[in-house]
């Protein structure tokens, strides 16, 4: 029998303890007031997302447009998309949400409030299970890590670097990759040509592993043993997947995958492996939310 490793995650374990593996949503924290209603029909061009809440410029008002049950479950249980199993309609039915949040609500309490909303308004029923899936260990590559500890080199002069970043609009540098100022830590930008760049300042490697986890859609576990804080800059070709693709002689970076970039630029390596992952399985929910 093949050796199986359990991919661990502190956030997921905390959630499992909080719900006691019982499939019942805690109702210790609730929104002061909330309205939930189906989103109006759209023509395929619409904005999906949430804004406001703890840690934002509008901490007492949380608004979501075209939100799905799947999206809310991932947020409220602090899990990745690959850790959720649910009926197809829970990924496509859209809802408008507006909720009032009490002053000084913590982020943990806020997630609990969203779980309560799913329970009360949608009658969500779920259970936890473990699923074997592919993943990666992030290790130090042969030759050693190329990471620079924060503070060991002079900060870049970013006064002339465009401050537009994230998704669209980040101006490119001479190498054709988006510029991201040092003031933006944990930021990623992709240009129209598919060239992507990520920057993190004073960051832990375990947090970088979480970034890779999100990009690859598979578990990435930090086993580098590197415990310091580092300034990390990574450039690759977005959409190239995880399989290596050789670039042309005229553009050696063409098709540079994130896997190859991690090894070439940072001296780290993504090693494939299989393991058991905690999965939230939604058994049932009401498509029509309970009246406000």
FENHU-V836031 format. One record per helix or strand of 2 or more residues. SS is the DSSP state (alpha for helix, beta for strand). FROM is the first residue (numbers start at 1). TO is the last residue. If there is no record, write none. Layout:
BEGIN
ss=SS from=FROM to=TO
ss=SS from=FROM to=TO
END
This chain:
BEGIN
ss=beta from=5 to=6
ss=alpha from=10 to=19
ss=beta from=33 to=38
ss=beta from=49 to=52
ss=beta from=61 to=67
ss=alpha from=69 to=76
ss=alpha from=81 to=83
ss=beta from=84 to=85
ss=alpha from=88 to=91
ss=beta from=95 to=100
ss=alpha from=107 to=122
ss=beta from=125 to=140
ss=beta from=148 to=149
ss=beta from=187 to=190
ss=beta from=195 to=203
ss=alpha from=205 to=216
ss=beta from=219 to=222
ss=beta from=230 to=237
ss=alpha from=258 to=266
ss=beta from=268 to=284
END
